[in-house]
Amino acid sequence: MQYPYSRPHLNDDDIAEVMSVLQGQFLTQGPVVVRLEDALQNLFAVKHAIICNSGTAALHMAYDGLGLGPDAGLITSAVTFLATANAARMCNAPVGLADVDPVTGNVTLETIKAAVEAASFKVRAIAVVHLGGRPCEMIAISAYAKSIGAYLVEDACHAPLAEYTDTAGASFTVGSCAHSDAATLSFHAIKHITAGEGGVLLTNSDALAKQARLFRSHGMVRDPSELKNQENAGAPWYYEMHELGYNYRLSEVSCALALNQVSRLAINNQRRQEIAALYHQHLGGMDFIKLPEIISPENGSHAWHLFAPRFDFDAIGKSRKEIMLALADQGIGSQVHYIPLYHQPYYQNDYLSNAFSGAEEYYRQTLSLPMYYGLYDHDIVKIAQIIGSVVNG
């Protein structure tokens, strides 16, 4: 396909880093993991970056460290990838879903309040999803979470370095955890930074970071001061497991692939903003399509992981499936982000779809178009022309 809906951006420096690891001594648990964590801490101005093998693992580490369990549940968005909710179920925690704004697909303060009030369990944490790269109402949601004694987690997989502002005009970066207890990113193949697979937990909490590092590696304790068997404390071979952990480590090879991309993230985001502006220029006047709003600079910035217009398929006279197949026939990939969680058989019996009017409207209309660093200006012109012919033909 000439224009998939997304594509990774790799260069010779990334390949050279990978080759350096392959030619070296460590393939796992070596110095590149530390270098990548340091680079991410510096980029996001956050105290801790704990690398792991997926965005799902990052969420699981966060939820476990914040104490989710059978009597301490999660509220999250009805429109998100499975992992945002599944990682809480992996902690045996109940999950409540919040409706979304039908235009942006993001949860709002009002929809979160409604979900909390409807929950039949104690809400331990709220996880917001910056869908497509647009920041949620972080300051208001953070204040509400604190008022009810809940932790706030950002599923920021779509929004690294996106920005939002407060009423005084101060700017904050997604990933800095300025208004949350933790933020998680994915390094999946089509994310802004890719390791093929991988993820990171970002936090300013020393306690959460310590617990996450244990959880990442089987719960193994090596600090002599924390060992129960002091007779073997300090022995180079000795460790203890006090709590259950997992193997969520990421290889040196994967970390090497991602390392140089950290310094290119701002440039990557800038190009995505330019592409979004080009879509507005070339699709803006088209009937039956409403484009996602571009955030004005004084209010922050959008990271544009996705460019997902709303299509009036009824007025067009073609189903979304028909539109997608017609675009694919002409070399243009598209995707749907996401099927609401309560549509999934696993969650279906716990929720009524008529309780999520915003999510239903958003899901019914949106379609993600090609959005990635490697698109040229003339590519957007061509894509827009083909979309026009498919929609109006």
HUZILIN-V802170 format. One record per residue. N is the residue number from 1. PHI is phi in whole degrees, -180 to 180 (999 if undefined). OMEGA is omega in radians with two decimals (* if undefined). Layout:
n:phi:omega
N:PHI:OMEGA
N:PHI:OMEGA
//
This chain:
n:phi:omega
1:999:-3.07
2:-67:-3.09
3:-129:3.04
4:-65:-3.11
5:-69:3.04
6:-156:-3.10
7:-159:3.12
8:-71:3.07
9:-116:3.13
10:-120:3.10
11:-133:-3.07
12:-64:3.12
13:-64:3.11
14:-63:-3.14
15:-65:3.13
16:-63:3.10
17:-62:3.13
18:-64:3.13
19:-63:3.12
20:-62:3.10
21:-67:-3.12
22:-62:3.13
23:-90:-3.07
24:-100:-3.00
25:-90:-2.99
26:-106:2.97
27:-105:3.08
28:-151:3.08
29:53:3.14
30:-115:-3.01
31:-74:-3.09
32:-70:3.05
33:-58:-3.13
34:-65:3.12
35:-62:3.13
36:-67:3.10
37:-61:3.11
38:-63:-3.13
39:-64:3.14
40:-71:3.07
41:-60:3.14
42:-70:-3.10
43:-62:-3.06
44:-95:-3.14
45:52:-3.11
46:-125:-3.03
47:-70:-3.02
48:-135:2.97
49:-129:-3.09
50:-111:-3.10
51:-73:3.09
52:-146:-2.95
53:-93:3.03
54:-171:3.02
55:-65:3.08
56:-63:3.10
57:-61:3.12
58:-62:3.09
59:-65:-3.14
60:-62:3.10
61:-61:-3.13
62:-65:-3.09
63:-64:3.10
64:-62:-3.10
65:-65:3.13
66:-92:2.98
67:89:3.06
68:-65:-3.13
69:-172:-3.06
70:-55:-3.11
71:-109:-3.09
72:-146:-2.96
73:-103:-3.04
74:-123:2.90
75:-110:3.09
76:-145:-3.05
77:-73:3.03
78:-73:-3.12
79:-114:3.14
80:-164:3.03
81:-71:-3.06
82:-52:-2.97
83:-60:-3.06
84:-59:3.10
85:-89:-3.06
86:-59:-3.12
87:-63:3.05
88:-73:3.08
89:-64:3.07
90:-66:3.03
91:-95:-3.07
92:61:-3.12
93:-97:3.03
94:-70:-3.10
95:-127:3.01
96:-113:-3.08
97:-109:3.07
98:-103:3.07
99:-69:-3.08
100:-127:2.97
101:-65:-3.07
102:-68:-3.14
103:-92:-3.07
104:-94:-3.04
105:81:3.14
106:-90:2.95
107:-65:3.08
108:-126:3.09
109:-57:-3.10
110:-66:-3.10
111:-71:3.08
112:-68:3.10
113:-57:-3.13
114:-63:3.14
115:-67:3.12
116:-64:-3.11
117:-66:-3.14
118:-86:-3.05
119:-66:3.11
120:-96:-3.10
121:-137:3.07
122:-72:-3.13
123:-86:3.14
124:-89:-3.06
125:-150:3.02
126:-120:3.09
127:-116:3.07
128:-92:3.13
129:-121:3.10
130:-82:-2.93
131:-63:3.10
132:75:-3.10
133:119:3.13
134:-90:-3.13
135:-65:3.01
136:-74:3.13
137:-78:-2.92
138:-62:-3.02
139:-68:3.13
140:-68:-3.13
141:-67:3.10
142:-62:3.13
143:-62:3.12
144:-67:3.13
145:-57:3.12
146:-63:-3.09
147:-67:3.13
148:-106:3.09
149:74:-3.14
150:-109:3.01
151:-77:3.12
152:-123:3.12
153:-117:3.06
154:-104:2.90
155:-81:-2.99
156:-104:-3.06
157:-58:-3.14
158:-95:-2.85
159:-133:3.14
160:-63:3.14
161:72:2.95
162:-63:-3.06
163:-128:3.02
164:-139:-3.07
165:-126:3.02
166:-98:-3.06
167:-67:3.11
168:-87:3.12
169:92:3.10
170:-70:-3.06
171:-105:-3.14
172:-132:-3.07
173:-104:3.03
174:-65:-3.06
175:115:3.13
176:-82:-3.11
177:59:3.14
178:-65:-3.12
179:-130:3.14
180:-142:3.09
181:-86:3.14
182:-163:3.00
183:-132:-3.14
184:-121:3.08
185:-126:3.02
186:-109:3.01
187:-111:3.06
188:-58:-2.99
189:-55:-3.05
190:-108:3.11
191:-82:-3.10
192:-55:3.01
193:-116:-3.12
194:-123:2.97
195:-118:-2.97
196:89:2.88
197:-136:3.13
198:144:3.13
199:-169:3.12
200:-151:2.98
201:-102:3.10
202:-107:-3.14
203:-160:3.00
204:-103:-3.12
205:-93:3.09
206:-62:-3.09
207:-66:3.14
208:-66:3.13
209:-63:3.14
210:-63:-3.14
211:-65:-3.12
212:-66:3.13
213:-66:3.05
214:-67:-3.10
215:-62:-3.11
216:-68:-3.00
217:-133:2.99
218:65:-3.11
219:72:-3.05
220:-76:3.12
221:-101:3.11
222:-121:-3.14
223:-63:-3.08
224:-55:-3.09
225:-71:-3.08
226:-108:-3.11
227:-79:3.13
228:-78:3.10
229:-93:-3.08
230:-73:3.13
231:-63:-3.14
232:-99:-3.12
233:-59:3.14
234:91:3.08
235:-68:-3.01
236:-64:-3.09
237:-98:-2.89
238:-93:3.01
239:-151:3.08
240:-134:3.02
241:-115:-3.14
242:-95:3.13
243:-138:3.14
244:-66:3.04
245:-135:-3.08
246:-129:2.98
247:-94:-3.14
248:-111:-3.11
249:-73:3.07
250:-109:-3.06
251:-70:3.04
252:-60:-3.13
253:-61:3.14
254:-65:3.12
255:-63:3.11
256:-63:3.12
257:-61:-3.08
258:-84:-2.89
259:-56:-3.08
260:-73:3.13
261:-68:3.13
262:-59:-3.11
263:-73:-3.14
264:-100:-3.03
265:-62:-3.12
266:-63:3.11
267:-67:3.09
268:-59:3.13
269:-63:-3.14
270:-61:3.12
271:-65:3.10
272:-64:3.09
273:-65:3.09
274:-65:3.13
275:-65:3.10
276:-60:3.11
277:-65:3.11
278:-67:3.06
279:-60:3.11
280:-62:-3.13
281:-67:-2.98
282:-102:3.08
283:-113:-2.96
284:-59:-3.10
285:-97:-3.03
286:-82:3.11
287:-65:2.99
288:73:3.11
289:-128:3.04
290:-114:-3.02
291:-88:3.06
292:-63:-3.07
293:-68:3.00
294:-85:-3.13
295:-71:3.10
296:-69:-3.04
297:-54:-3.11
298:-73:-3.13
299:-106:3.11
300:129:-3.14
301:-154:-3.14
302:-102:-3.14
303:-88:3.02
304:49:2.92
305:-65:3.12
306:-124:2.90
307:-120:-2.94
308:-126:3.05
309:-66:3.02
310:-101:-3.12
311:-107:3.02
312:-89:-3.04
313:-64:3.11
314:-64:-3.14
315:-68:3.11
316:-67:-3.12
317:85:3.11
318:-137:3.11
319:-75:3.08
320:-61:3.10
321:-59:3.14
322:-64:3.11
323:-63:-3.12
324:-62:-3.13
325:-68:3.11
326:-66:3.08
327:-65:3.14
328:-62:3.11
329:-61:3.14
330:-107:2.99
331:86:-3.11
332:-114:3.09
333:-83:3.06
334:-148:-3.08
335:-156:3.10
336:-114:-3.13
337:-131:0.01
338:-136:2.92
339:-67:-3.14
340:-53:-3.03
341:-59:-3.08
342:-73:3.00
343:-81:-3.09
344:-76:-3.11
345:-53:-3.12
346:-62:-3.08
347:-100:-2.92
348:-58:-3.06
349:-74:-3.07
350:-93:-3.02
351:-139:3.05
352:-104:-3.07
353:-62:-3.12
354:-73:3.06
355:-85:-3.03
356:-130:-3.08
357:-65:3.11
358:-65:3.14
359:-65:3.13
360:-64:3.13
361:-66:3.13
362:-62:-3.12
363:-64:-3.08
364:-66:-2.95
365:-107:-2.90
366:-84:3.08
367:-150:-3.11
368:-83:3.14
369:-100:3.14
370:-54:3.12
371:-151:3.09
372:-164:-3.00
373:-57:-2.98
374:-79:3.10
375:-75:3.06
376:-95:3.14
377:-56:-3.10
378:-69:3.06
379:-66:-3.14
380:-65:3.09
381:-59:-3.12
382:-65:3.13
383:-59:-3.14
384:-63:3.12
385:-63:3.14
386:-68:3.08
387:-58:3.12
388:-60:-3.13
389:-68:3.13
390:-71:-3.09
391:-70:-3.02
392:-102:-3.08
393:-79:*
//
